[in-house]
């Protein structure tokens, strides 16, 4: 099955507890293998996820941490908290 990067960009990333973390902004690809290394996720709202951020403020979420749902990508909810 083929997927294009444009099919992935813009999809929501949601914690398993239902908290919306953000939306996929870009991907980091390993040029040697062609595999996805990381998702770069633009945060939304007041959620603080336990992932490093890049210089643009996007979360760097390792591909191995992502599970694909029907219309969203899922990450473990233990990695997020709401900031007030």
C-alpha positions as CSV (number, residue, x, y, z in Angstrom):
1,X,0.0,0.0,0.0
2,X,1.3,3.4,-0.9
3,X,0.8,6.6,1.0
4,X,2.0,10.1,0.0
5,X,3.3,12.6,2.5
6,X,0.5,14.9,1.5
7,X,-2.0,12.3,2.7
8,X,-0.4,12.4,6.2
9,X,0.1,16.2,6.6
10,X,-2.8,17.9,8.2
11,X,-4.1,14.9,10.1
12,X,-4.7,15.3,13.8
13,X,-2.5,13.6,16.4
14,X,-4.5,12.5,19.4
15,X,-3.6,11.0,22.7
16,X,-5.2,7.7,23.6
17,X,-7.3,9.6,26.3
18,X,-8.8,11.7,23.5
19,X,-6.7,14.9,24.0
20,X,-5.9,16.5,20.7
21,X,-2.1,17.2,20.6
22,X,-1.9,18.9,17.3
23,X,-1.8,18.3,13.6
24,X,0.9,16.8,11.4
25,X,2.9,19.6,9.8
26,X,5.8,17.7,8.2
27,X,7.7,14.5,8.3
28,X,11.4,13.6,8.8
29,X,12.6,11.0,6.4
30,X,15.7,8.8,6.6
31,X,17.2,9.3,3.2
32,X,19.2,6.1,3.4
33,X,16.2,3.8,4.0
34,X,13.3,6.0,2.8
35,X,11.5,5.3,6.1
36,X,9.8,7.9,8.3
37,X,11.8,8.9,11.3
38,X,9.7,11.5,13.0
39,X,6.4,13.4,12.7
40,X,6.6,17.1,13.2
41,X,3.3,18.1,14.9
42,X,2.1,21.7,15.2
43,X,0.5,21.9,18.7
44,X,-3.0,23.1,19.2
45,X,-4.7,24.5,22.4
46,X,-3.2,24.3,25.8
47,X,-1.8,20.8,25.7
48,X,1.8,20.1,26.7
49,X,3.1,16.9,25.3
50,X,6.2,15.1,26.6
51,X,8.1,15.4,23.4
52,X,11.0,17.6,22.3
53,X,10.2,20.6,20.1
54,X,12.0,21.9,17.1
55,X,13.0,25.5,16.5
56,X,9.6,26.2,15.1
57,X,7.8,24.9,18.2
58,X,6.5,21.7,16.6
59,X,6.6,18.5,18.6
60,X,9.1,15.9,17.3
61,X,7.3,12.6,17.7
62,X,9.2,9.5,16.8
63,X,7.4,7.4,14.2
64,X,7.6,4.3,16.5
65,X,5.4,6.2,19.0
66,X,2.6,6.8,16.5
67,X,-0.2,4.4,15.9
68,X,-2.5,4.9,12.9
69,X,-6.2,5.3,13.5
70,X,-8.9,5.6,10.8
71,X,-8.7,9.4,10.5
72,X,-6.1,10.3,13.1
73,X,-2.8,9.3,14.5
74,X,-2.6,8.1,18.1
75,X,0.1,8.4,20.8
76,X,0.0,7.2,24.4
77,X,-1.9,9.6,26.7
78,X,0.8,9.4,29.4
79,X,2.9,11.8,27.3
80,X,0.4,14.7,27.5
81,X,-1.0,17.2,30.1
82,X,-3.2,20.2,29.9
83,X,-1.5,23.6,30.7
84,X,-3.7,26.1,32.5
